[in-house]
Amino acid sequence: MIVTAGGKGFRMKAPDFDYACPKTLREALALLDENGRDVMPLAGGQSLMPVLNFRLAAPDLLVDLNAISELTGITDQNDQIVIGAMTRYADLETSEPVTRHLPLLKQALPFIAHPAIRNRGTIGGSVALADPAAEMPALLLALDATIILASTTGERQVAADNFFTGLYETARRPDEIVKAVSVPKAFGARRFAFDELTRRHGDYAMVGLAATVRATSPFQELRLVFFGIADRALRSVDAERALNGRTCDDQQAMQRATEALAALSFDSDVHSSSSTKRHLAAVLLKRVMRTL
Ligand SMILES: Cc1cc2nc3c(=O)[nH]c(=O)nc-3n(C[C@H](O)[C@H](O)[C@H](O)COP(=O)(O)OP(=O)(O)OC[C@H]3O[C@@H](n4cnc5c(N)ncnc54)[C@H](O)[C@@H]3O)c2cc1C
């Protein structure tokens, strides 16, 4: 059913939009495929509603995903944990498969905003939004996760490495819905660390770092993903290279890794200059490597 808000005479800060609440993914995808209409999915609404109220977007139609049971749930599938797009952060925090197999996610979830936001915000919403200061895109990059996209023509999978393409930009086409994310399970020898610097607990990070490594002495298969520094979360491949094959007490390798951060682009924002961000990234690198 589609309700036309303008036709009902509601007064709202957001521009008028039509609203649909399909019960199945198939119906939702058909609505997204309507030619010539600007259609946006609605998940937790924690980012989309402010965007509408500030009139930064004016879609013709909102497709509410909240009644679609196919988009929820956390399933253990061989070497992967598959998380439905409409899974709330709060559900991830209490999930047994996440606690057991995705310790980096478990560790980082309390850093995402506050409980009220985590009760509504969804993993799919964060992935689709691609906020450069958000934790989830960085975590999925560090964990080498895959984003599962659905459209009326079928499904496709995009590696997190290729999904986040710019400031609030992703490889998702407008006719696609993020259906799920698939995250490789952590097996015995892998270690994880996460840290971020914020002005107050629960704020978006000024700079954050998610790290994974296969072995710690010497380091192998290190992945270092910084967020809050540029238009998207970024891996520092040069810093990884400086540290891989080295031990944690190798000060020269640590120095080279710190210098290698210069290869990343650090953008100034309202809170900090690019040089402050670079300094904070170096502080986090030291802390996180110590933890690993
Ligand atoms: C006060 C406050 C503080 C916050 N602090 C943080 C923070 O510290 N860290 C952090 O990461 N986030 C933070 N957030 C954002 C919060 O995590 C958002 O909820 C989340 O980023 C978006 O998820 P959502 O489910 O609310 O998506 P929505 O707001 O519903 O949607 C966001 C965007 O994604 C699209 N979308 C949603 N779901 C899908 C889907 N399945 N497929 C395709 N497109 C989709 C929508 O069309 C919209 O463009 C904060 C929000 C608030 C209000």
The ligand as an SDF file (V2000), in Angstrom:
LIG
                    3D

 53 58  0  0  0  0  0  0  0  0999 V2000
   22.8940   11.0160   17.1760 C   0  0  0  0  0  0  0  0  0  0  0  0
   23.4560    9.9840   16.2300 C   0  0  0  0  0  0  0  0  0  0  0  0
   24.7620    9.5290   16.4340 C   0  0  0  0  0  0  0  0  0  0  0  0
   25.3010    8.5870   15.5720 C   0  0  0  0  0  0  0  0  0  0  0  0
   26.5730    8.1360   15.7970 N   0  0  0  0  0  0  0  0  0  0  0  0
   27.1030    7.1970   14.9990 C   0  0  0  0  0  0  0  0  0  0  0  0
   28.4050    6.6760   15.2070 C   0  0  0  0  0  0  0  0  0  0  0  0
   29.1110    7.0390   16.1490 O   0  0  0  0  0  0  0  0  0  0  0  0
   28.8640    5.7360   14.3450 N   0  0  0  0  0  0  0  0  0  0  0  0
   28.1100    5.2880   13.2910 C   0  0  0  0  0  0  0  0  0  0  0  0
   28.5790    4.4580   12.5370 O   0  0  0  0  0  0  0  0  0  0  0  0
   26.8830    5.7500   13.0790 N   0  0  0  0  0  0  0  0  0  0  0  0
   26.3620    6.6830   13.8990 C   0  0  0  0  0  0  0  0  0  0  0  0
   25.0990    7.1490   13.6630 N   0  0  0  0  0  0  0  0  0  0  0  0
   24.3790    6.6630   12.4590 C   0  0  0  0  0  0  0  0  0  0  0  0
   23.6200    5.3930   12.7490 C   0  0  0  0  0  0  0  0  0  0  0  0
   24.5210    4.3670   12.9840 O   0  0  0  0  0  0  0  0  0  0  0  0
   22.7350    5.0960   11.5450 C   0  0  0  0  0  0  0  0  0  0  0  0
   21.6720    4.4400   12.0440 O   0  0  0  0  0  0  0  0  0  0  0  0
   23.2840    4.2670   10.4190 C   0  0  0  0  0  0  0  0  0  0  0  0
   24.4290    4.7850    9.9010 O   0  0  0  0  0  0  0  0  0  0  0  0
   22.2860    4.1550    9.2930 C   0  0  0  0  0  0  0  0  0  0  0  0
   21.5210    3.0800    9.5850 O   0  0  0  0  0  0  0  0  0  0  0  0
   19.9540    3.1320    9.5410 P   0  0  0  0  0  0  0  0  0  0  0  0
   19.5070    1.7230    9.6570 O   0  0  0  0  0  0  0  0  0  0  0  0
   19.4390    4.0910   10.5210 O   0  0  0  0  0  0  0  0  0  0  0  0
   19.7070    3.6120    8.0270 O   0  0  0  0  0  0  0  0  0  0  0  0
   18.7140    4.7090    7.4410 P   0  0  0  0  0  0  0  0  0  0  0  0
   18.9440    5.9950    8.1320 O   0  0  0  0  0  0  0  0  0  0  0  0
   17.3440    4.1890    7.3700 O   0  0  0  0  0  0  0  0  0  0  0  0
   19.2940    4.7680    5.9440 O   0  0  0  0  0  0  0  0  0  0  0  0
   20.5670    5.3120    5.6620 C   0  0  0  0  0  0  0  0  0  0  0  0
   20.7770    5.3050    4.1360 C   0  0  0  0  0  0  0  0  0  0  0  0
   20.9470    3.9970    3.6520 O   0  0  0  0  0  0  0  0  0  0  0  0
   19.9140    3.6390    2.7190 C   0  0  0  0  0  0  0  0  0  0  0  0
   19.5700    2.2500    3.0630 N   0  0  0  0  0  0  0  0  0  0  0  0
   19.2340    1.7870    4.2750 C   0  0  0  0  0  0  0  0  0  0  0  0
   19.1340    0.4530    4.2690 N   0  0  0  0  0  0  0  0  0  0  0  0
   19.4100    0.0670    3.0030 C   0  0  0  0  0  0  0  0  0  0  0  0
   19.4910   -1.2160    2.3710 C   0  0  0  0  0  0  0  0  0  0  0  0
   19.2900   -2.3790    3.0400 N   0  0  0  0  0  0  0  0  0  0  0  0
   19.8050   -1.2580    1.0560 N   0  0  0  0  0  0  0  0  0  0  0  0
   20.0280   -0.1000    0.3700 C   0  0  0  0  0  0  0  0  0  0  0  0
   19.9890    1.1290    0.9220 N   0  0  0  0  0  0  0  0  0  0  0  0
   19.6780    1.2090    2.2250 C   0  0  0  0  0  0  0  0  0  0  0  0
   18.8090    4.6470    2.9320 C   0  0  0  0  0  0  0  0  0  0  0  0
   18.0640    4.8540    1.7520 O   0  0  0  0  0  0  0  0  0  0  0  0
   19.5960    5.8810    3.3430 C   0  0  0  0  0  0  0  0  0  0  0  0
   20.1280    6.5090    2.2050 O   0  0  0  0  0  0  0  0  0  0  0  0
   24.5350    8.0850   14.4920 C   0  0  0  0  0  0  0  0  0  0  0  0
   23.2180    8.5550   14.2880 C   0  0  0  0  0  0  0  0  0  0  0  0
   22.6850    9.4920   15.1410 C   0  0  0  0  0  0  0  0  0  0  0  0
   21.2870    9.9590   14.9120 C   0  0  0  0  0  0  0  0  0  0  0  0
  1  2  1  0
  2  3  1  0
  2 52  2  0
  3  4  2  0
  4  5  1  0
  4 50  1  0
  5  6  2  0
  6  7  1  0
  6 13  1  0
  7  8  2  0
  7  9  1  0
  9 10  1  0
 10 11  2  0
 10 12  1  0
 12 13  2  0
 13 14  1  0
 14 15  1  0
 14 50  1  0
 15 16  1  0
 16 17  1  0
 16 18  1  0
 18 19  1  0
 18 20  1  0
 20 21  1  0
 20 22  1  0
 22 23  1  0
 23 24  1  0
 24 25  2  0
 24 26  1  0
 24 27  1  0
 27 28  1  0
 28 29  2  0
 28 30  1  0
 28 31  1  0
 31 32  1  0
 32 33  1  0
 33 34  1  0
 33 48  1  0
 34 35  1  0
 35 36  1  0
 35 46  1  0
 36 37  1  0
 36 45  1  0
 37 38  2  0
 38 39  1  0
 39 40  1  0
 39 45  2  0
 40 41  1  0
 40 42  2  0
 42 43  1  0
 43 44  2  0
 44 45  1  0
 46 47  1  0
 46 48  1  0
 48 49  1  0
 50 51  2  0
 51 52  1  0
 52 53  1  0
M  END
$$$$
